C-alpha cells in the first residue's frame, strides 16, 4: 500500500507529493527501506486534476514496484543521457552518430539537463524548442575574420600550417582562408587560438550572425530527446515518454530537390579535369562513375581494386573526428558493402595512377611511411601497410590517407577556377542516380549500386526522378495505346 505526503514551501503552498510504497520487514524484523517517488503537478492544474493524476501516479508506482522497477528521481536528464549514449556506443553505434548526438546534447542539456527524469513534462520540451528557434543559437552562426597577419602569427609561434592543422583539428584549407583574411566560423577560430595559446578577441574580429536553426535541426534535437526518454520509459524510470505528448513538435520541412548535373555540365567538368593533376582526376572520375560516398573513395586501398574483373570492393569508409583524427570505419550500413563494376576507361585510368603511385613511393623513399598507424572507429590505433590509393604528401605524413575534407575543398576551388557550377562530392552520387533512372534502370538496381539500406530509401531521395517518369508514361500511352486505337 502506498502513502501520500504533500510537501509545502515557506508560504504553506503544496509544491509536490512524496509517494512511498512499503516493502514490509526483513528476516530480523527491521523495516525494509520503502520505494520513494516525488511527483510534482504541472503548472496550471486544478485541484481536481491534481487529485485524479495523483491517484494515477500511485497506481503506476505500485505496479512498477511489484514488477521490480522503481523510479530514480535523483537522476537528471544530463546524467541519464550520458548513460544512454555510452550504452549505445558499447553496443556498436557508429562513432560519427555518437559524435552528432553529443553535439546536439550541448544545447539540450543547457536547456533541460538539470531537470530530473521523473519531473520532466511536455511543457519543458515545448519551451526548449521555442528557445532553439531563437536567433543566436547556431554554433556555426558567428563568423570570424583575422585582424592580425595570421600567417605571420603562425610563423612567430614556430609552427607550420600543417602542424597547426594536426593539433587543432582545423582543416588546412580553413587555415589558409584565415591567412588570406577570408571569414571562418567562430568555433574554428577559437580552436586555432586555443592551439596557438592566444585569446580569440586579440587575433580575430567576431561577426555576429542572426540566423536561426533550421526546423530540420530542431527536429534532430527532438528525435534524440525522444529516443533517450523512450529508453527511460522502457527501463521503467518514468511512467511515459513526455516527448510523445509535446504539442509544438518540430515539423519536417519540405524535402529539397537533390542537386545533380546536366549532361552538358558533366562534359564541361570532364573537359576541365583534363588539365588537372592525375590524383585529382582519378578521385573526381571515381566519384562520378561509381556514385560512391566521399569517405568510400578516399578509403580505397589497392587490395580492393580488381584489375582482372574490372571492379572495386567498397568495404572501407574513411572519416574525420575531432577526437580521433582521421579514422577508418565500416561503410554506412551493411548493404553499403558492395562490389562496383567499372568501365574500361576507368580501369585504364587506375592503371596509369598505379604507376604514378609507385613512382611517388620511390621518389619519397625514406620519407614514405611503409607502415602507418590509423585509428579505428573506437579510437584504437592499429599499424598496417600503407596501401591507400590517395595519400598525404607532406614530410611528416607521407603515405598516410588523405583528410576527407581535402576532396571537398579541392572541388570547391576546382569549380571556381574553371567557372563551373558549385561542385560537392555528393552531387556526383545524385548525378549518377539521375542518369541511371532517366535511362531506364530500375530503382532496385540503383539502390543496390548506391549501397542504400533499402529501395524505399532510394525512392525517398530521388522522388523527383520518379515524378519525371510520369511524362514518359504519358508519352508511352499516347504513342502506343492511343496510336494503336486510331490505327
C-alpha positions in Angstrom: 0.0 0.0 0.0 1.3 3.5 -0.9 1.3 6.5 1.3 0.9 10.1 0.0 2.6 13.0 1.8 2.2 16.6 0.5 5.3 18.8 0.5 4.9 22.6 1.1 7.0 25.7 0.6 7.6 28.5 3.0 4.2 30.0 2.2 2.4 26.8 3.1 1.6 26.0 -0.5 1.8 22.4 -1.7 4.5 22.1 -4.3 4.9 18.3 -4.7 3.9 15.0 -3.2 6.0 12.2 -1.8 4.7 8.7 -2.6 6.1 5.7 -0.6 5.5 2.0 -1.2 6.5 -0.1 1.8 8.1 -3.5 1.4 7.4 -4.9 4.8 10.1 -6.3 7.2 13.3 -8.3 6.7 14.2 -11.6 8.5 15.4 -9.7 11.5 12.2 -7.8 11.9 13.6 -4.5 10.6 11.5 -2.4 8.2 12.9 -2.5 4.7 13.5 0.9 3.2 10.5 1.9 1.1 10.4 2.9 -2.5 10.0 6.6 -2.8 8.7 8.8 -5.6 8.3 12.6 -5.7 5.6 13.8 -8.0 5.2 17.5 -9.0 2.0 18.8 -10.5 2.3 20.6 -13.8 1.6 24.4 -13.7 -2.0 25.4 -14.1 -3.5 22.1 -12.9 -6.7 22.4 -11.0 -7.2 20.7 -7.6 -9.5 18.1 -9.2 -6.9 17.4 -12.0 -4.2 17.1 -9.4 -6.2 14.6 -7.3 -7.0 12.5 -10.3 -3.4 12.4 -11.7 -2.1 11.8 -8.2 -4.2 8.6 -7.9 -3.0 7.5 -11.3 0.6 8.0 -10.3 0.1 6.0 -7.1 -1.3 3.0 -9.1 1.5 3.2 -11.7 4.1 3.4 -8.9 2.8 0.4 -7.0 2.7 -1.6 -10.3 6.3 -0.7 -11.1 7.4 -1.6 -7.6 5.7 -5.0 -7.8 7.3 -5.6 -11.2 10.7 -4.8 -9.8 11.2 -1.4 -11.4 11.4 1.9 -9.4 11.7 5.5 -10.5 15.1 7.1 -9.8 14.2 10.7 -9.0 17.8 11.6 -8.3 18.9 11.2 -11.9 18.7 14.3 -14.1 18.5 14.3 -17.9 22.2 15.1 -18.4 23.3 12.1 -16.3 20.8 9.7 -17.9 21.6 10.9 -21.5 25.3 10.1 -20.9 24.3 6.6 -19.7 22.2 6.1 -22.9 24.9 7.3 -25.2 27.6 5.2 -23.5 25.3 2.1 -23.8 24.7 2.7 -27.5 28.4 3.2 -28.2 29.2 0.0 -26.4 26.5 -1.8 -28.4 28.2 -0.7 -31.7 26.6 2.5 -32.7 28.9 4.3 -35.1 31.3 6.9 -33.7 30.1 9.6 -36.2 26.5 9.1 -34.9 27.5 9.3 -31.2 29.5 12.4 -32.0 26.5 14.0 -33.6 24.4 13.1 -30.6 26.9 14.8 -28.3 26.8 18.0 -30.4 23.0 18.1 -30.1 23.1 17.4 -26.4 25.2 20.5 -25.8 22.0 22.6 -26.5 19.6 20.1 -25.0 21.5 19.8 -21.6 21.8 23.6 -21.4 18.0 23.8 -21.5 16.7 20.8 -19.7 19.8 18.9 -18.5 19.2 19.9 -14.8 15.6 18.5 -14.8 15.1 15.2 -13.0 13.7 12.4 -15.2 10.5 12.0 -13.0 9.9 15.7 -13.2 10.1 16.0 -17.0 6.9 17.3 -18.6 5.9 18.0 -22.2 5.9 21.8 -21.3 9.6 21.6 -20.6 10.3 20.3 -24.1 7.9 22.9 -25.7 9.9 25.7 -24.0 13.2 24.2 -25.2 12.0 24.0 -28.8 10.9 27.7 -28.6 14.3 28.6 -27.3 16.0 26.7 -30.1 14.0 28.7 -32.6 15.6 32.0 -31.4 18.5 33.8 -33.2 22.0 33.3 -31.8 21.7 29.5 -31.1 23.7 28.3 -34.2 27.2 27.1 -33.3 28.4 28.0 -36.8 26.4 31.2 -36.9 29.1 33.7 -35.9 31.9 34.3 -38.3 35.4 35.5 -37.5 38.0 37.4 -39.6 41.7 37.7 -38.6 42.5 41.3 -37.6 46.2 40.5 -37.5 48.5 38.9 -40.1 47.6 35.3 -39.2 50.3 33.8 -41.4 52.9 35.9 -39.6 51.5 34.9 -36.3 51.9 31.2 -37.2 55.5 31.8 -38.1 56.1 33.6 -34.8 54.8 30.6 -33.0 57.3 28.5 -34.8 54.7 26.1 -36.1 53.8 25.1 -39.7 50.3 25.3 -41.0 50.2 21.6 -41.3 51.2 21.1 -37.7 48.6 23.7 -36.6 46.0 21.7 -38.6 47.0 18.4 -37.0 47.0 19.9 -33.4 43.8 22.0 -33.7 41.7 19.6 -35.9 41.0 22.5 -38.3 41.5 21.7 -41.9 44.4 23.2 -43.8 42.1 24.9 -46.2 40.4 26.8 -43.4 43.8 27.9 -42.0 44.7 29.2 -45.5 41.4 31.1 -45.6 42.3 32.7 -42.2 45.7 33.7 -43.6 44.1 35.4 -46.6 41.6 37.3 -44.4 38.6 35.2 -45.5 35.8 34.5 -43.0 35.9 31.3 -41.0 33.5 30.1 -38.3 34.0 31.4 -34.7 34.3 27.9 -33.5 37.2 27.2 -35.9 38.8 30.5 -34.9 38.5 29.5 -31.3 40.2 26.1 -31.9 43.1 27.8 -33.7 43.6 30.4 -30.9 43.4 27.7 -28.3 46.2 25.8 -30.1 48.3 29.0 -30.5 47.6 30.0 -26.9 46.2 33.3 -27.9 42.9 35.0 -26.9 40.4 34.9 -29.8 39.5 38.6 -29.4 43.1 39.6 -29.9 43.5 37.6 -33.1 40.0 37.6 -34.7 37.1 40.0 -35.1 33.9 38.1 -34.4 30.9 39.0 -36.7 27.5 38.1 -35.2 25.0 36.2 -37.2 21.3 36.4 -36.5 20.3 33.3 -38.4 18.2 30.7 -36.6 18.4 26.9 -36.5 16.5 25.2 -39.3 13.4 23.3 -38.4 15.1 20.1 -39.5 17.9 20.6 -37.0 15.4 21.3 -34.2 13.7 18.1 -35.3 17.0 16.3 -34.8 17.1 17.5 -31.2 13.5 16.3 -30.7 14.2 12.8 -32.0 17.3 12.5 -29.8 15.3 13.6 -26.7 12.5 11.2 -27.6 14.9 8.3 -28.1 16.5 8.9 -24.7 13.2 9.3 -22.8 11.8 6.2 -24.7 14.6 4.2 -23.2 13.9 5.6 -19.7 10.3 4.6 -20.2 11.3 1.0 -21.2 13.6 0.8 -18.2 10.6 1.9 -16.0 12.3 5.1 -14.8 9.4 7.2 -16.0 5.7 6.3 -16.5 5.5 7.7 -20.0 7.6 9.5 -22.7 7.0 13.3 -22.4 8.4 13.8 -25.9 5.4 11.9 -27.4 2.9 14.4 -25.9 4.7 17.6 -27.0 2.3 20.0 -28.8 4.7 22.1 -30.8 6.8 19.2 -32.2 9.3 20.4 -34.9 7.7 19.7 -38.3 9.7 18.2 -41.1 10.4 20.8 -43.8 9.6 20.0 -47.4 12.4 17.9 -48.8 14.6 20.0 -51.1 15.3 18.5 -54.5 18.8 16.9 -54.7 21.3 18.7 -56.8 22.7 16.9 -59.9 24.5 17.9 -63.1 23.0 18.0 -66.5 24.9 16.2 -69.3 26.2 19.5 -70.7 27.6 20.4 -67.3 29.3 17.0 -67.0 31.0 17.5 -70.3 32.4 20.8 -69.1 33.6 19.2 -65.8 35.3 16.3 -67.6 36.9 18.7 -70.1 38.3 20.9 -67.2 39.6 17.8 -65.4 42.0 17.1 -68.3 44.2 20.0 -67.2 44.3 18.9 -63.5 46.8 16.6 -61.7 46.4 12.9 -62.1 45.5 12.2 -58.5 42.5 14.6 -58.5 41.4 13.5 -61.9 41.2 9.9 -60.6 39.3 10.9 -57.4 36.8 13.0 -59.3 36.4 10.4 -62.0 35.7 7.7 -59.4 33.1 9.9 -57.7 31.3 10.3 -61.0 31.3 6.8 -62.4 30.7 4.9 -59.1 28.3 7.1 -57.2 30.3 6.3 -54.0 30.3 8.4 -51.0 33.4 10.7 -50.3 34.7 8.5 -47.5 34.3 5.4 -49.5 36.6 6.8 -52.3 39.3 8.2 -50.0 39.2 5.0 -48.0 40.0 2.8 -51.1 43.1 0.6 -50.8 44.9 -1.2 -53.7 43.8 -4.6 -52.3 40.2 -3.6 -53.1 41.0 -2.9 -56.8 40.5 -6.0 -59.0 42.2 -5.3 -62.4 41.3 -8.8 -63.7 37.5 -8.4 -63.3 37.3 -4.6 -63.7 35.8 -3.9 -60.3 36.4 -2.4 -56.8 35.2 -3.7 -53.5 33.6 -1.0 -51.2 34.1 -2.1 -47.7 36.0 0.8 -46.0 35.0 4.3 -45.0 37.4 7.0 -44.1 36.1 9.7 -41.8 37.4 12.5 -39.6 36.7 13.1 -35.9 38.0 15.9 -33.7 38.6 13.2 -31.1 40.2 10.5 -33.2 41.5 12.5 -36.2 41.4 10.6 -39.5 40.0 7.1 -38.8 38.6 4.0 -40.6 35.1 2.7 -40.1 32.9 0.2 -41.8 30.6 1.5 -44.6 27.4 3.5 -43.6 25.2 0.4 -43.5 25.7 -3.4 -44.0 24.2 -3.1 -47.5 26.8 -0.4 -48.3 29.4 -3.2 -48.6 29.3 -3.9 -52.3 31.3 -4.6 -55.4 31.2 -1.9 -58.1 31.9 -2.8 -61.8 33.9 -0.2 -63.7 34.2 0.8 -67.4 37.4 0.1 -69.3 38.2 3.8 -69.4 38.2 3.9 -65.6 40.3 0.8 -65.2 42.8 2.3 -67.7 43.0 5.5 -65.6 43.5 3.4 -62.4 46.4 1.5 -64.1 48.0 4.8 -65.0 47.5 6.1 -61.5 49.0 2.9 -60.0 52.2 3.5 -62.0 52.2 7.1 -60.7 51.6 5.9 -57.1 54.6 3.6 -57.3 56.8 6.4 -58.8 55.8 8.7 -55.9 56.6 6.0 -53.3 60.1 5.6 -54.8 60.5 9.4 -55.1 59.8 9.9 -51.4 62.0 7.0 -50.5 62.9 7.3 -46.8 60.1 9.8 -46.1 57.4 7.4 -47.3 55.8 5.6 -44.3 55.6 2.0 -45.4 53.5 1.2 -42.3 51.1 3.6 -40.8 49.0 3.9 -37.6 45.4 4.6 -38.4 42.6 4.7 -35.7 39.6 2.5 -35.9 36.0 3.6 -35.0 36.8 3.3 -31.3 39.9 5.4 -31.5 42.3 2.5 -31.2 45.3 3.0 -33.5 46.4 -0.1 -35.5 49.5 -0.5 -37.6 49.0 -1.6 -41.2 50.7 -1.4 -44.6 50.4 1.9 -46.4 48.0 0.8 -49.1 45.6 3.7 -49.5 45.2 4.9 -53.1 45.1 8.6 -52.1 47.7 9.7 -49.7 49.1 12.8 -48.0 52.1 14.5 -49.4 53.8 16.3 -46.6 57.1 15.5 -44.8 55.6 14.1 -41.6 52.7 12.0 -43.0 53.7 10.9 -46.5 51.8 7.7 -47.2 49.0 8.3 -44.7 45.5 8.6 -46.0 44.1 11.9 -47.1 41.8 14.0 -45.0 38.2 13.5 -46.4 37.6 17.3 -46.3 40.5 17.7 -48.7 38.3 16.4 -51.5 35.5 18.9 -50.8 38.0 21.8 -50.5 39.7 20.9 -53.8 36.3 20.6 -55.7 35.3 24.0 -54.4 38.5 25.6 -55.8 38.3 23.5 -59.0 34.8 24.7 -59.8 35.7 28.4 -59.1 38.9 28.0 -61.1 37.1 26.8 -64.2 33.9 28.9 -63.8 31.8 25.7 -63.2 28.7 25.4 -61.1 29.3 24.6 -57.4 30.6 21.0 -57.0 30.4 18.9 -53.9 31.2 15.2 -53.8 27.6 14.1 -53.2 26.4 15.9 -56.3 28.1 13.2 -58.4 26.3 10.5 -56.5 23.0 12.2 -57.2 24.0 12.7 -60.8 24.7 9.0 -61.4 21.4 8.1 -59.9 19.6 10.5 -62.1 21.4 9.3 -65.3 20.6 5.6 -64.4 17.0 6.4 -63.7 16.5 8.5 -66.9 18.0 5.7 -68.9 15.5 3.1 -67.7 17.5 1.4 -64.9 15.1 0.2 -62.2 15.1 1.5 -58.6 16.1 -1.8 -57.1 19.3 -1.9 -59.2 20.1 1.7 -58.4 19.6 1.1 -54.7 22.0 -1.8 -54.6 24.5 0.1 -56.7 24.5 3.1 -54.4 24.5 0.9 -51.3 21.3 2.2 -49.8 19.7 0.3 -46.9 16.5 -0.3 -48.8 14.8 0.6 -52.0 12.4 2.9 -50.1 15.5 5.0 -49.1 16.4 5.4 -52.7 12.8 6.3 -53.6 12.6 8.9 -50.9 15.9 10.5 -52.1 15.0 10.5 -55.7 11.3 11.1 -55.7 11.8 13.9 -58.3 13.1 11.3 -60.7 10.0 9.2 -60.3 7.9 12.3 -60.9 9.9 13.0 -64.0 9.0 9.5 -65.2 5.3 10.4 -65.3 6.0 12.3 -68.5 7.4 9.2 -70.1 4.3 7.3 -69.1 2.1 9.9 -70.8 4.2 9.8 -73.9 4.1 6.0 -74.0 0.3 6.0 -73.6 -0.1 8.5 -76.4 2.4 6.7 -78.7 1.4 3.1 -78.1 -2.1 2.8 -76.7 -3.9 5.7 -78.3 -1.9 5.4 -81.5 -2.9 1.7 -81.9 -6.6 2.7 -81.2 -6.5 5.2 -84.0 -5.0 2.7 -86.3 
